Amino acid sequence: MRVRQFGRTGRPVSEIGFGAWAIGASWGAVNDAEGLAALHQALDDGVTFIDTADVYGDGHSERLIARVVKERGGERPFIATKAGRRLPRQEVAGYTPENLRAFVERSLVNLDTGTLDLVQLHCPPTNLYYHPEVFAALDDLVRDGKIRHYGVSVERIEEALKAMEYPDVVSVQLIFNIFRQRPIERLFARAQESNTALIARVPLASGLLSGKFRADTRFEDSDHRQFNRHGEAFDVGETFSGVPYEVGLAAVEKIRPLVGGDMTLAQFALRWILMFDAITVAIPGARNPAQARSNVAAAALAPLSPATMAELKALYDQDIKPHVHQRW
């Protein structure tokens, strides 16, 4: 497993991480035994970065991670969590020092640690980035030893660029995959200039880029790919990267012939992300050991050819860009 420096923290992390949303909730029925085994497998295979949030299963994801870390002992992986979505309404007024401290204290208990490695504001309202007092409250939590670093998880490029104006924002988490290529235009250069770590979430477009879905695939009612198909519960960009399902299925069939050798389509999609030096870590989810093992294996694959990269850019420009590019 290759490592990349996590921005200004100087800490090396595996370029493939573990996204722990699916072992918490919102991806259908949760099987704790499989989720725990997936975490163990990922760590066995060299993953050193885990991403979670306080709302994934109302803290269940965080508690599973703490259990695995305790069982294993030794050096802890870098664990990033998020805060802010526990608010009853997403308003800037809710991001008070008192609320942020309460969220952090809860995650400290869930993750069974004295200090959180990284706390990310969890896709807050765009207007929050124009309120420096919120970031001052995070500075206070660093000063008090509750958190080591803080960053942001964003929906829009505008939010990421604004966040990087704050000197102690060490990381930005954003959706980046073959179906969401806008960050390449401006954001990557800015992140590299400021040495800001970039975390690529939704790397497989909620599984669309695994190539395993069909027009008649049925998702469980507790799966966001069913209940958030049109943004009913949260930003629609989090589900299939905001790409209309049928459009995504058709695009996948154009990508499939580009995948060579024993590589799976999912591994191909992850390898595409790793072609960009600005990305620090990609965080695919895994609900069982086989998925975790497959994700990690993508890091060892040969680079994609310039011709393949050009074909994927052309496909995005023609088929996907009109649906997503200007929205986020």
C-alpha positions in Angstrom: 0.0 0.0 0.0 1.4 3.3 -1.0 1.1 6.3 1.3 0.5 10.0 0.8 1.2 12.9 3.2 -2.0 14.1 4.8 -1.5 17.8 3.9 0.0 20.1 6.5 -0.3 17.5 9.3 2.7 15.7 7.8 1.1 12.4 8.7 1.4 9.6 6.1 -1.8 7.8 5.3 -2.7 4.9 2.9 -4.0 6.2 -0.4 -6.9 3.8 -0.1 -8.8 4.4 3.1 -12.0 2.9 4.6 -15.3 4.7 4.3 -17.4 3.6 7.3 -20.8 5.0 6.4 -22.1 1.7 5.1 -21.3 -0.2 8.3 -23.3 2.3 10.3 -26.5 2.8 8.4 -28.3 4.0 5.2 -27.1 1.2 2.9 -29.6 -1.4 3.8 -29.5 -3.9 6.6 -26.3 -3.6 8.7 -24.5 -6.8 9.6 -22.1 -6.0 12.4 -20.1 -9.2 12.2 -19.4 -8.6 8.5 -18.6 -4.9 9.1 -16.1 -5.7 11.9 -14.5 -8.3 9.7 -14.3 -5.8 6.8 -12.5 -3.3 9.0 -10.1 -5.9 10.2 -9.4 -7.0 6.7 -8.7 -3.4 5.5 -6.3 -2.8 8.4 -4.6 -6.1 7.8 -4.1 -5.1 4.2 -2.4 -1.8 5.0 -5.2 0.8 5.3 -4.3 3.4 7.9 -7.1 6.0 7.3 -10.7 5.5 8.4 -13.5 8.0 7.8 -16.7 8.0 9.8 -19.3 10.5 11.2 -21.3 10.9 14.4 -24.6 10.4 12.5 -23.7 7.1 10.8 -26.1 4.8 12.6 -26.3 7.5 15.3 -22.7 6.7 16.4 -22.8 3.0 15.6 -20.1 3.3 13.0 -17.8 5.2 15.4 -18.4 2.5 18.1 -17.6 -0.4 15.7 -14.3 1.3 14.8 -13.4 1.8 18.4 -14.1 -1.9 19.0 -11.8 -3.0 16.2 -9.0 -0.6 17.3 -9.2 -1.9 20.8 -9.2 -5.6 19.7 -6.1 -5.0 17.5 -4.0 -2.8 19.8 -0.8 -1.3 18.6 -0.6 1.9 16.6 -4.0 3.5 15.9 -5.0 4.3 12.4 -5.8 7.9 11.5 -9.5 8.2 12.3 -11.5 11.1 10.8 -15.0 11.8 12.0 -17.6 14.5 11.3 -19.9 16.8 13.2 -22.9 19.0 12.5 -25.5 16.8 11.1 -27.0 16.0 14.5 -28.6 19.4 14.4 -32.3 19.3 14.0 -32.1 21.9 11.2 -29.1 22.8 9.1 -28.7 26.5 10.0 -25.5 28.4 10.7 -27.0 29.5 14.0 -26.8 25.9 15.2 -23.0 25.7 14.9 -22.4 27.3 18.2 -19.3 26.6 20.4 -21.5 24.7 22.8 -23.0 22.5 20.2 -19.7 21.7 18.5 -18.1 20.9 21.8 -21.0 18.5 22.7 -20.7 16.8 19.3 -17.0 16.3 19.8 -17.4 15.0 23.4 -19.9 12.4 22.1 -17.5 11.3 19.4 -14.6 11.0 22.0 -16.8 8.6 23.9 -17.9 6.6 20.9 -14.3 6.3 19.5 -12.9 5.6 23.0 -10.1 8.1 22.7 -8.8 11.2 24.5 -8.3 13.3 21.3 -9.9 13.1 17.9 -7.4 12.9 15.0 -9.6 14.9 12.6 -13.1 16.5 12.9 -14.8 17.6 9.7 -17.7 19.9 9.5 -20.3 17.6 7.9 -21.6 19.4 4.8 -22.9 22.5 6.6 -24.8 25.3 4.8 -22.8 27.2 2.3 -23.2 30.4 4.3 -21.3 28.9 7.2 -18.0 29.4 5.4 -18.5 33.1 5.7 -18.7 32.9 9.5 -15.1 32.9 10.9 -16.5 32.5 14.5 -17.3 28.8 13.7 -13.7 28.1 12.8 -12.6 30.0 15.9 -14.7 27.5 17.9 -12.8 24.7 16.3 -9.5 26.4 17.1 -10.6 26.4 20.8 -11.2 22.7 20.6 -7.7 22.2 19.2 -6.2 24.4 22.0 -8.1 22.3 24.6 -6.7 19.1 23.3 -10.1 17.7 22.2 -9.1 17.5 18.5 -5.8 17.5 16.8 -6.9 18.9 13.4 -10.1 20.0 11.7 -11.3 20.1 8.1 -14.5 20.2 6.2 -16.7 17.9 4.2 -18.4 19.8 1.3 -21.0 19.5 -1.4 -19.8 22.4 -3.6 -16.6 23.6 -5.1 -17.4 27.1 -3.8 -17.5 25.8 -0.3 -14.1 24.0 -0.6 -12.4 27.1 -2.0 -13.8 29.3 0.7 -12.8 26.8 3.4 -9.2 26.8 2.3 -9.0 30.5 3.1 -9.0 29.5 6.8 -5.4 28.7 7.7 -6.1 25.8 10.0 -8.4 23.9 7.7 -6.1 21.0 7.0 -8.4 18.9 4.8 -11.4 19.0 2.4 -13.5 16.0 1.8 -15.5 16.1 -1.5 -17.2 13.8 -4.0 -14.7 12.9 -6.7 -15.0 10.1 -9.2 -15.3 9.4 -12.9 -18.8 10.9 -12.8 -17.8 14.0 -10.8 -14.7 15.6 -12.4 -15.2 19.3 -11.8 -12.7 19.5 -8.9 -9.9 19.0 -11.5 -10.5 22.4 -13.0 -9.5 24.8 -10.1 -9.7 23.0 -6.8 -6.8 20.6 -7.2 -4.3 23.4 -8.0 -5.5 25.4 -5.0 -5.2 22.4 -2.7 -1.7 21.7 -3.8 -0.7 25.4 -3.4 -2.0 25.4 0.2 -0.9 21.8 1.0 -4.5 20.9 1.9 -5.3 17.2 2.1 -8.2 16.1 -0.2 -10.4 13.1 0.7 -12.3 11.6 -2.2 -15.6 10.3 -1.0 -18.3 8.4 -3.0 -15.5 7.1 -5.2 -17.7 4.5 -6.8 -20.8 6.8 -7.3 -22.8 4.8 -4.6 -21.9 1.6 -6.4 -22.8 2.6 -9.9 -19.2 2.4 -10.9 -19.0 -1.2 -9.7 -20.9 -2.2 -12.8 -23.1 -4.5 -10.7 -26.5 -2.7 -11.1 -29.2 -3.0 -13.7 -32.3 -1.0 -14.5 -34.4 -3.4 -12.4 -32.0 -3.5 -9.4 -34.1 -3.0 -6.2 -32.5 -1.4 -3.1 -33.8 -1.9 0.4 -36.0 0.8 1.8 -33.3 1.7 4.4 -30.8 2.2 1.6 -30.2 5.9 0.5 -30.1 4.6 -3.1 -33.8 4.0 -2.6 -35.0 6.7 -0.2 -32.8 9.6 -1.4 -32.9 8.9 -5.2 -34.2 12.5 -5.7 -32.7 14.2 -2.7 -35.6 13.5 -0.4 -33.4 13.1 2.8 -30.2 15.0 2.0 -28.3 16.4 -0.9 -29.0 14.3 -4.0 -25.4 14.5 -5.0 -24.6 12.0 -2.3 -26.7 9.3 -4.1 -25.2 8.1 -7.4 -23.2 11.3 -7.3 -26.3 13.1 -8.5 -26.3 11.4 -11.9 -29.7 10.1 -13.0 -29.7 6.4 -12.5 -30.4 5.4 -16.1 -27.8 7.9 -17.4 -25.2 6.4 -15.1 -26.1 2.8 -16.1 -25.6 3.7 -19.8 -22.3 5.4 -19.1 -21.0 2.4 -17.2 -21.6 0.2 -20.3 -19.3 2.6 -22.2 -16.6 2.3 -19.5 -16.7 -1.4 -19.2 -14.7 -2.1 -22.4 -11.9 0.0 -21.1 -11.3 -2.3 -18.1 -8.5 -4.7 -18.9 -7.0 -7.9 -17.4 -8.3 -9.2 -14.1 -9.2 -5.7 -12.9 -12.8 -5.2 -11.8 -14.7 -2.1 -12.9 -14.7 -0.9 -9.2 -10.9 -1.2 -9.0 -10.6 0.6 -12.4 -12.7 3.5 -11.0 -10.5 3.6 -7.8 -7.3 3.5 -9.9 -8.6 6.5 -11.9 -8.9 8.5 -8.7 -5.4 7.6 -7.7 -4.0 9.0 -11.0 -4.4 12.5 -9.5 -1.6 13.6 -7.2 -3.9 16.2 -5.5 -6.0 13.5 -3.9 -4.6 12.3 -0.6 -6.9 9.4 0.1 -10.0 7.7 -1.5 -12.5 6.2 0.9 -14.5 3.5 -0.6 -16.9 1.7 1.7 -16.8 -2.0 2.4 -19.5 -4.1 4.1 -17.6 -7.4 4.1 -13.9 -8.6 3.9 -14.1 -9.4 0.2 -15.0 -5.8 -0.7 -12.3 -4.4 1.6 -9.7 -6.7 0.0 -10.8 -5.7 -3.5 -10.6 -2.0 -2.7 -7.1 -2.2 -1.3 -6.0 -4.2 -4.3 -6.8 -1.2 -6.6 -3.8 0.6 -5.2 -1.4 -2.0 -6.6 -2.7 -1.8 -10.2 -0.7 -0.2 -13.0 -1.5 3.4 -13.9 -4.2 3.9 -16.5 -2.9 5.0 -20.0 -3.2 8.5 -21.3 -5.5 7.2 -24.0 -7.8 5.7 -21.4 -7.8 8.8 -19.3 -8.7 10.9 -22.4 -11.6 8.5 -23.2 -13.0 8.9 -19.7 -12.8 12.6 -19.9 -14.6 12.6 -23.2 -17.3 10.3 -21.8 -17.8 12.6 -18.9 -18.0 15.7 -21.1 -20.5 14.2 -23.4 -22.7 12.0 -21.1 -22.4 13.1 -17.5 -21.3 16.8 -17.4 -24.6 18.3 -18.4 -26.3 16.6 -15.3 -23.8 17.5 -12.6 -21.0 19.9 -13.5 -22.6 23.2 -12.6 -24.7 21.9 -9.7 -21.8 21.2 -7.4 
